[in-house]
């Protein structure tokens, strides 16, 4: 799995049950019925393209066809002042 810089992906927070969010699945999970048509994912009402990455807390999510979020690992920020 490629390494991703912590600051390179939008932080979308936790899924809000009041807003539309595409299903979130693990790499090993079977097919899921998408809730978004047109080859895009939605997170808290915001649309992202296939191939986009977002960060939900420490979890990295990747938008995959047919419009589902796939867990792609965790990102752990470096503590403030680390190494000083």
Residue pairs with C-beta under 8 A, 6 or more apart in sequence:
1 72
1 73
4 53
4 60
4 73
4 75
6 55
6 75
6 76
6 77
6 78
8 53
9 53
9 54
9 55
9 60
9 75
10 54
10 55
11 54
11 55
11 56
12 43
12 44
12 46
12 54
12 55
12 56
13 44
13 56
13 57
14 56
14 57
15 21
15 24
15 43
15 44
15 56
16 44
16 45
19 44
19 45
20 35
20 36
20 42
20 44
20 45
21 42
21 43
21 44
21 45
21 69
22 34
22 35
22 36
22 41
22 42
22 43
22 63
22 67
22 68
22 69
23 32
23 33
23 34
23 35
23 68
23 69
24 61
24 68
24 69
24 70
24 71
25 32
25 68
25 69
25 70
25 71
26 70
26 71
27 70
27 71
27 72
32 68
34 66
34 67
34 68
35 42
35 67
36 42
36 47
36 67
37 67
38 67
39 49
39 50
39 65
39 66
39 67
40 47
40 48
40 49
40 50
40 63
40 67
41 47
41 48
41 50
41 52
41 63
41 64
41 67
41 68
41 69
42 48
42 67
43 54
43 56
43 61
43 69
48 54
48 63
49 63
50 63
50 64
50 65
50 67
51 62
51 63
52 62
52 63
53 60
53 61
53 62
53 63
53 72
54 60
54 61
54 63
54 69
55 61
55 75
58 74
58 75
58 76
58 77
59 71
59 73
59 74
59 75
60 71
60 72
60 73
60 74
60 75
61 69
61 70
61 71
61 72
62 69
62 70
62 72
63 69
63 70
64 70
